[in-house]
Amino acid sequence: MTLSIRRLDSAQPGFAAQLRALLAYSEETDEGVERAAQAILADVRARGDAAVIEYTRRFDGIEARSMDDLRIPAERTHAALAALPAARRAALEAAAERIRAYHLRQATSSWRYTEADGTELGQNVTPLDRAGLYVPGGKAAYPSSLLMNAIPAKVAGVAELIMVSPAPGGQTNPLVLAAAAIAGVDVIYTIGGAQAVGALAYGTASIPQVDKIVGPGNAYVAAAKRRVFGTVGIDMIAGPSEILVIADGSADPDWVAMDLFSQAEHDEIAQAILLCPDPAYIDSVAAAADRLLAGMPRRDIISKSMNGRGALIRTRDLAEACAVANDIAPEHLELSVADPDALLPRIRHAGAIFMGIHSSESLGDYCAGPNHVLPTSRTARFSSPLGVYDFQKRSSIIKVSAAGAARLGRIASELAHGEGLPAHARSAEYRIP
C-alpha cells in the first residue's frame, strides 16, 4: 500500500483556492440523527429516569430496573485502580499529576480595587456548582480524555462532577474507571447517548441538573449537546482531528511522518498537513510515510485520511509557512524546526503549539500537561483549549460610596436622559445629594 498525498506549492497560481478546498469540511448535520436526538431529549425531559432506563435497555442491552442499577459505586473505581498492572497505574498517575500541576497555574482569583472616593470595583470568581462529563464507553477507552476534562473541573473547585459513560452489554472499561478514581469523579452512571446528555441537562429524580457538559461523544451526543446549549453550557462541538507540522528539515523525516500519522489514524476525515520550504525534505517525508505505512495496524484509516485530506505543502520560506498556519488555525501545530522560539511570535492561531523536534503531539495527548481538548475546524481563531477557566464564572463587584454615587449619578443621569430612559436617570439622581 502506498500513499498519494496531495502536493501543493504556495508559489503556484491558485494556491489560496486549493488551500480553501483542502480545508473545507462539511458541518452539515444528519437530519435523521438530529430528529432522533430531539425526540430523545424531549422524552427524557418529560419522563426523566424512566426514559433514561428505557433507552439504556434498548441501545445498550442493560436490563436495569432502576437508576441504582446503572450507578457505579466508588468502590468499583478504586478496585479498578488497584487491579491495574503497576506500570499502567504509574503512567496514569503520572499523567494525572502533570495535568493537575499545569492546570493549577490557570486558576484565577477574585480581585477588587478602591477608587479615591471609596468606591470599590472588582470581580468575584466562583466555580460551577456541578459539571457533567461524558466519556465514550464500550470498546473505546479514553482515560486520557477523562483526566483532561475532570482534572480542570476539580482544580476550578467544582463541587460535584457527574460522569456518564455507556456500557454496551454491561461492559465497563477498567482503565476508564481507574482514571475516574484518580481524577476524583464524584458520581458515575453507565448511561450514554442523547439520553445521558438530556439527563445531565434537564435533571431527573436521580441525576441533578448540571451547569455544564463536557467531553466527546458520537453524532447523537454532539446533536444533543447542540440542542441543550443555553439550558446548560457545553465545552465545544469538536470536528475531525488535525495536525499541522512546520518543518525546516532538522528532524528525522521518520519522526515527522509518524507525527502526521498520529492524527491521521484517528479517522478517515482527520487532517494532517506538512508545511516546508525544502522540496527535498518534503520528498524525504513522503518516502518515509510510504515506508512506515505498512507497519501501522490502522494503515487503512491512515491511508484514507492522508490521501483524502492530507497535504505536503512547499512554502517560500518559514515566515510564509507561519502565515499559512495562521490561516489554517490548526488544532495541533508542531514547530519541527531548530529554533522554534524564533517562529513563535509569528503564530497567532493554534489550539496547541509544540515547540521543537522533540515535542511530539502524542505527548500532548497523554501526559505533557496542557489540555488536549482543543478547538478544531479553524475555531482556534477565536477559541481556546479547555481549561480551569471553563469551570469558573466571573461576577462583577460594584460597591459605590456616597461620594461615588454623587459623581457617577450625574454621568448616568445624563446618559440615561440621552437614551430616553427616565427611570434609569431618576434612580441615579435619587442618590445625588
N, C-alpha and C positions, 0 to 999 in steps of 0.2 A: 504494500500500500504506500503510495506517495502522495504528497500534498500539492495542491495547485493554488497556492496562496496569492491573492491579488497583489500586484505590484503597482505602486503609484509614484509619481515624481512631482514634487511641488513646483518645479520649474516649467512643467509642461502646461500648455493651454488647457483650460477646462478642469484644472485640479480642484478648485473650490467646489464645483458641481459634483465631481467624483467623490470628494470627501463627504459632502452632504448626503449623497446616495449611500455611501458606506455606513454612515452613522444612523440612517433612517431606521427607526424601529416603530412598528405599529403598536400604539397603545389601545387599539380598538378592543373592546370587551366582547366576550361571547354572550350573546343575548340569552341563551339558554342558562348559562351559569348565573347571570345577573338575576333572571327571574326566579331561579331556584333559591338563590341566596336571599332575595327579598321575601319569598314565601316562608322560608325557614325562620328568618328574623322575626317576621310578624307572628308566627306561631309561638316562638319562644317568648316573645313579649306578652302574648295573651295567656299562654298556659304554663310558662315557667318550667319548673323541674320536670313535669310530666312530658313536655315536648322534648326536652333535652334527653331524657331517658329513652323515649321512643326513637329518636333519630340515632342515638348511640346503638341501640339494639339493631336498627335497620342497616346502618352503614358500617358498624364495626363488629357486629355479631356478638355483642356482650349482653347477656341476659340479666340485666340489673333490675332489681325490684325497687330500689330507692337510690338516692344520690349518695348515701353512705356506701353503697356497693361500688361506687365509682371513685371514691376518695382514697388516696394513698396515704396511710399514716406516716408520720415522721420516722417511725421505727424502721420502715422498709427502706427509706432513702439512706439511713445510717448503716443499715445492714448491707445495702448495695455498695456503699463506700468501703466498708470493712472487708468485703469479699473481693475487691479489685486486686489484681496482681500488684505487687509492691511498686514496680517500675511505672505502671499505668497510673496508679494513685499518686505517686510522686510527681509525675508530669502534670496531672490535672491540678494538683495543689499548687505547684509552682506557677502554672499559668494563671490560676486564680489570684495568687498573691501579687503577681506582676500587674494584672489588670486592676486590682484594687489599689495598688500603690500609685499607678498612673492617674486613676480617676479621683483619688483623694486630692490631687493637685487642682482639680477642676471645681471643687466645692467653693461656692461663694457665700459671703456673709452679708447680713443686713448692715446698712450704713445710714448715718444721719449727719447733717451739719447745721450750724446755727448762724443765722444772719445777724447783722448788727442790732436790729430792733428786737431780737429774741425769737423771731420766727424760726421754727425748726422744720427742715425738709429732709426727706430721705427715702429709703427703700427697705421694705421688710421682705426678706427671703424665707420662704417656708416650703417644706416638701409636700408632695401629693400625699393624701391620706392613704390611697390604695392604688396599686397598679396591677394590671393583668398581663401575664406573659404567656404567649402562645409558642409552644415547642412542637415541631413536627414529630410524629411518632411512627410506630410500625417498624419497617426495615431501616428507615432513616435514623441516624444517630448524630445529633448535633450538640454535644456537650459544650463545645466552644461557643456556640451561639447563645446557649443558656447563660453561660458565665458573662458574656458580653452584654446581655440585656439585664440580668439580675443584679450584678455587682454595682453598676452605676446607680440603680434604684436604691439599693441598700446604703451606699455611700451618701446619697442625697438625703437619706433619713425617712424614706417611705415606710410607713408603719406596717403595712401588710402587703405582701406580694403573693398573688394567687396565680398559680401556674396551671394551664390546661394543656393536655397532650393526648392525642388519640392513641388508643391501644388496640389495634385490629386483632380480633380473636383473643383479646385479653393479654396480649404480649406487650410488656413494657421493656424498654431498653435499660439495662442496669447501669450503663455508663452515664446516661442522662439522669437517672435517679441519684447516682453518686454526685454528679455535678450540682444537682439541686440541694443536696445536703451541704456541700462546700459553700455554695452561694448564699445559703440561709433562706431559701424559699419557704414561705410560711404554710401555704395550703396547696395541695395538688389534686386535681381531678383528671381522670382518664377520659376526657371528652375532647372532641375536635371538630373541625369544620365550621360552617357558618353558625351552627347551634352553639358552639363554645363561645364564639365571638358575641353572639346575642346574649348569652347568659352573663358574660362579663359586662357588656354594655348596658343592659337593662336591669340586671339583677334578677334573682329568683329567690325562692324561700330559703335555699341552701347557699347560694353564691351571692354575696353582696355586690352591688354595682361598684365598678372600679372607676377611677378618674382617667386612666389612660391605658391603652392596649398596645403592647409592643411585641415584636417577634415575627418571624417569617411563617408563611403557610402556602397552601396551594391556591388555585384560582378561586375556589369558593371562599376561602379565608380572606383573600385580597378583596373580593367583591363585597363581602360582609363588612370588612374594615372601612371601605369607602363609604358604605351606607350609614354606618353608625358614627362617623366623624361628625362632630358637632354635639352629639349626645355625650360622647367621651372624646378624649384626644387619642390620636394614633401616632406612631413613630413616622412611618412613611409607607408608600406603596412602591416596593423596590422593583426595578426592571432587571434584565439579564446582567450577569456578572461581567465586569470589564477590567482589562489591564492595558495600560499604555506604557511602553518602555522607550525612553530616550537613551540612545547608546552612542558612545564615541569610539567604540572598538577596543576599549581597555579590558572588557570582561571576556571570559571564555565564551565562545559562541554557544556551547552546550548549555551554559548557565542561562543565557538569555532565551534560548529555545524552550528550555524547561519552564522558565518563568512564564512564557506565553502559554504553554500547555497547562500551567497550574490553574488558569481561569477557564481556558477552553474546555477542560474536562468537566466543568460544572454541567453544561448542557449545550445543545446544538446551536442555540442562539446567543451564547456568550460571545464576547468580542475581545480579541487580542490583537494589538497593533504595535508595530515597531517603527520608530522614527529615528533615522540615522543619516548623516551626510556622506558616509563612506559606502559606495556601492559594493566594494569588495567584501566588506564586513557583512552587509546585508546578504550577499550570496553565501557567506560562511554560516550565518544563522539559518538560512533556508536549507542548506545542506545538512546542518546539524538536526534540524527539525525532521527532515526526511529519514535520517538515520535513527533517531531516537523514537520515532513514532511506533515502530514495530514492537518495541518492548513495553508499550503502555497498555495496561489492561483495558483502559477506556478509550482506545485508539479510534474506535468508530465515532464516538462523540467528539473527540478532539478533531478528527478529520473534517467532520461536517461543520464544526464551529470555525475552524481555521479557513477552510475553503469558502464557507458561506459569508462570514462577517469579519474575517481576519484581514490584515493587510501589512505589507512591508513597504514603508514609505521613505523614499530618499528626499531629504531636505537640503537646502543650500548650505546651511550651517546649523550649529546648535541653537543659536538665537532664534532662527526660524522654527526649529523644532519646538522650542518653548512656546512660540506664538501659536503654532498648530495645536499644541497640547492644551493651551488655554481655550481654544475654540472647541475642542473635544470635551473638555472638562470631565476627565475620566474618574471613575470610582477609585481605581488604584493607579498611581503614577510612579514608575521606577525611574530614577535618575541614575542609570547604569553608566556612570562617567567617572573619570579620575578625580574631578573636582566638583562634586555636587553642590557645594556651598556657593560656587560662582554662578550656578544656574538658578538657585532657589529664589533670589529676588525677582526673577522674571516669571515665576509661576504664580498665577492668581487663582486658578480654578482647578481643584482636585480634591477628592474625598480624603485620600491619604497619600503622602509623599514619602517614598522610600529612597533614602539618600545613600548612594554609593553602591559598588558592585557586590558587597556582602549583605545588603539589605533586601533579601528576597521577600516578595509579597506574602509567601506562605508563612513566614514568621509573624507577620501582622495578623494573619487569620487566627493564629493559635495563642501566641504567648509573648509577643513583643510588649504588649501593654495597652496601647491605644485601641479604641473600639473598632471592630471590624464591621459594624453596621454603618454603611456608608451610602451617600447619595449616588444614584446611578442615572443613566439616560440624560446626561448634561445638567442634571439638577444641582451639581456641585457649584454651578454659577451662583446659586442663592441658598444652598442648604449646607448643613454641617454634619459631621459624624454624630451618632447617638452619644450622649454624654450625661453627666450628672445634671447639667442644666435642663435636660428634657424632663427631669423628675422634680424640678423645683418651680415655684411660682414667685413672681415679684409683685408686691403691692406697694403703691406709693404711700408715703407718710407725709401728711401736711398738718402741722401744728402751728397755727398762726397766733402771734401775740396780739395784744390790744393795739400796740403801735403799728404792727404789721397790717392789721385789719383796716386801719385808717388809711395807710399808704396804698395797699393793694386794692382796697374798696373803691377808691377814686378811679383807678385804672380799669377795674372790672366794670364799674358803672358806665364809664364812657363807652367801652366796647359793647356792653350789653344793649345800651340805647342804640348804638350804631347797627346792631343786628336786629333791632325791633323786638327785644325780649325784656319787657319792663319788669317782670317779676324777678328775673335774674339781677337786674340793676337795683331794684328795691332791697333784695336780700343782702346785697353788698353794702348798700347805703345805710341800712339799719345799724351797721357796726362802725360807722364813721361818727365820731363824737360831734 
